[in-house]
Amino acid sequence: MDSQDVITYNQEIVKVIKDDKTTKVIQDENLFPVLRYLQKGPMTINDLVGIFKKSGDEKSDKTIYRYLHTLIKAKLVAKAGKRIISITEDELKSETLYMRTAKAFIFPEALKHDPNIAEEGYCPVFNAARLLLKPVVDGKTLDSDYFQKFVFKIDRQRDEILIELFKNLDDETIRIINELNWRELEYCLSYSSWAALATVVDLKKEIAKCK
């Protein structure tokens, strides 16, 4: 059977998520995989059912529909258009396509919503990170509490800088960024935000405060 995708939705490059409720939707263990799969492009419910099955986490079409309905309400996913399928020469059928409302989502304060990350108290992620950094701080061990606060502060600053960068894009830059696939865009956002951060924050000095 031949098919053709007709896309009618105009996807944003990035979308800033400012409210806690939407951030929690993104981080929901059932909903996040749908957003991750949709990074590859518009998909039908049947496409998503097949991907979940292939991953070993089988979901019914009704379950996928329910997930998509929640993501649409949160304005993270939208109906993108239709897939037109030729059954015979005279018979056509269509399926709804779904896509993310943006290629990338930026959500400041995201760390505080992650159940695996803690700003205060023992956190295995930050404990391992501060030990890994010993060679660049003269073999000294960074203070756990100070280091965790430093990471949260830097993470917030990096997101704020990234948001500002996207407020000042010219048409040519928008065109070039739009040509990136989702993985390339993630690299672009990561490298550019860290590079921009380095122009306004003395990271070596900030890390030294954590000793």
C-alpha positions in Angstrom: 0.0 0.0 0.0 1.3 3.5 -0.9 1.0 6.3 1.6 1.6 10.0 1.8 1.9 12.2 4.9 0.2 15.6 4.7 1.6 17.9 7.4 -0.5 20.9 8.3 1.1 21.8 11.7 4.0 24.3 12.0 6.3 23.0 14.7 8.4 25.4 16.8 12.2 25.0 17.1 12.1 25.3 20.9 9.4 25.8 23.5 10.0 27.1 27.0 8.1 25.3 29.6 7.5 27.6 32.6 4.9 25.8 34.7 5.5 23.0 37.1 2.4 21.0 35.9 3.7 20.7 32.3 7.2 19.9 33.5 5.8 17.0 35.5 3.9 15.8 32.4 7.2 15.7 30.5 8.9 13.7 33.2 6.0 11.2 33.6 7.5 7.7 33.1 4.6 6.7 30.8 4.4 9.9 28.8 8.1 10.7 28.3 8.7 7.7 26.0 6.0 9.0 23.6 7.7 12.4 23.4 11.1 10.7 22.9 9.7 8.6 20.0 8.0 11.6 18.4 11.4 13.3 18.2 12.0 11.3 15.0 9.0 13.0 13.4 5.2 12.8 12.9 3.7 9.4 13.7 0.3 7.7 13.8 -1.0 5.8 16.8 -0.3 2.6 14.9 3.4 3.7 14.4 3.7 4.3 18.1 2.1 0.9 19.0 4.7 -0.7 16.8 7.6 1.1 18.3 6.5 0.3 21.9 6.0 -3.3 20.9 9.5 -3.4 19.4 11.0 -1.9 22.6 9.5 -4.7 24.6 7.0 -2.4 26.4 3.8 -3.3 24.5 0.9 -0.7 24.7 -2.6 -0.9 23.2 -3.8 1.7 20.8 -6.3 2.9 23.4 -3.4 3.4 25.9 -1.4 5.3 23.3 -4.4 7.5 22.5 -4.9 8.3 26.2 -1.2 9.3 26.4 -1.5 11.5 23.4 -4.7 13.1 24.7 -2.8 14.1 27.9 0.2 15.4 25.9 -2.1 17.4 23.7 -3.9 19.0 26.7 -0.4 20.0 28.0 0.4 21.5 24.6 3.4 19.2 24.2 1.9 17.3 21.2 -0.4 18.4 18.4 -2.3 16.8 15.6 0.1 17.3 12.7 -2.0 16.3 9.7 -3.0 13.0 8.0 -1.4 10.0 6.5 -3.3 9.1 3.3 -3.1 5.4 2.5 -4.1 3.9 -0.8 -6.0 0.6 -0.3 -6.9 0.1 -3.9 -7.0 2.4 -6.9 -10.4 3.7 -5.8 -10.2 3.3 -2.0 -8.3 5.6 0.4 -8.1 5.7 4.1 -6.5 8.2 6.4 -4.8 8.1 9.9 -4.1 11.1 12.1 -0.5 12.1 12.5 0.8 13.5 15.8 4.0 15.5 16.4 5.7 17.4 19.2 4.8 21.1 19.4 8.5 21.8 19.4 11.7 20.0 18.4 13.1 20.7 21.8 11.6 21.7 25.2 13.5 24.0 27.6 12.2 23.8 31.1 14.1 25.9 33.7 14.1 24.4 37.2 13.7 20.9 35.7 16.3 19.4 38.0 14.1 20.1 41.1 11.3 17.9 39.6 13.6 14.9 38.8 13.1 12.2 41.5 16.7 11.0 41.0 18.2 14.4 41.7 18.2 16.3 45.0 19.3 19.9 45.6 19.9 19.1 49.3 21.0 16.0 51.1 22.9 13.1 49.7 22.5 12.5 45.9 24.5 9.7 44.2 24.7 11.6 40.9 26.4 14.7 42.4 28.5 12.7 44.8 30.0 10.8 41.8 30.4 14.1 39.8 32.3 15.9 42.6 34.7 13.0 43.0 35.2 12.8 39.2 36.3 16.5 39.3 39.1 16.0 41.9 41.9 16.1 39.2 40.9 19.6 38.1 40.7 21.0 41.7 44.2 20.0 42.8 43.1 16.6 44.1 40.7 18.1 46.7 37.2 16.8 47.3 34.5 19.3 46.6 32.0 19.9 49.4 28.8 18.0 48.6 26.3 20.6 49.7 28.1 23.5 48.0 28.6 21.5 44.8 24.9 20.5 44.6 23.8 24.2 45.0 26.4 25.1 42.3 25.0 22.6 39.8 21.4 23.8 40.3 22.6 27.4 39.9 24.5 26.8 36.8 21.7 24.7 35.3 19.3 27.6 35.8 21.7 30.1 34.3 22.3 27.9 31.3 18.6 27.6 30.5 18.1 31.4 31.0 21.0 32.1 28.6 19.6 29.6 26.0 16.2 31.3 26.2 17.8 34.7 25.6 19.7 33.3 22.6 16.5 32.3 20.9 15.0 35.7 21.4 17.6 37.2 19.0 17.7 34.8 16.0 17.9 36.2 12.5 16.1 34.5 9.6 19.2 32.7 8.3 20.0 31.2 11.7 16.4 30.0 12.1 16.6 28.4 8.7 19.8 26.6 9.5 18.6 25.4 12.9 15.3 24.2 11.4 17.3 21.9 9.1 18.8 20.0 12.1 17.3 16.7 13.1 16.4 16.3 16.8 19.7 14.8 17.8 21.7 17.4 16.1 19.5 20.1 17.7 20.2 18.6 21.2 24.0 18.9 20.5 23.6 22.4 19.2 21.6 23.5 22.3 24.1 21.9 24.7 27.3 23.3 23.1 26.0 26.8 22.5 24.5 27.2 26.0 27.8 26.0 27.6 29.8 28.3 25.4 27.6 31.2 26.1 27.7 30.5 29.8 31.5 30.5 29.8 31.4 34.1 28.5 29.5 35.3 31.6 30.5 32.9 34.4 34.0 32.1 35.7 33.4 28.4 36.1 36.8 27.7 37.6 36.2 30.4 40.3 32.7 29.1 41.0 33.9 25.5 41.4 36.7 26.7 43.7 34.0 28.0 46.1 32.8 24.4 46.5 36.0 23.3 48.2 
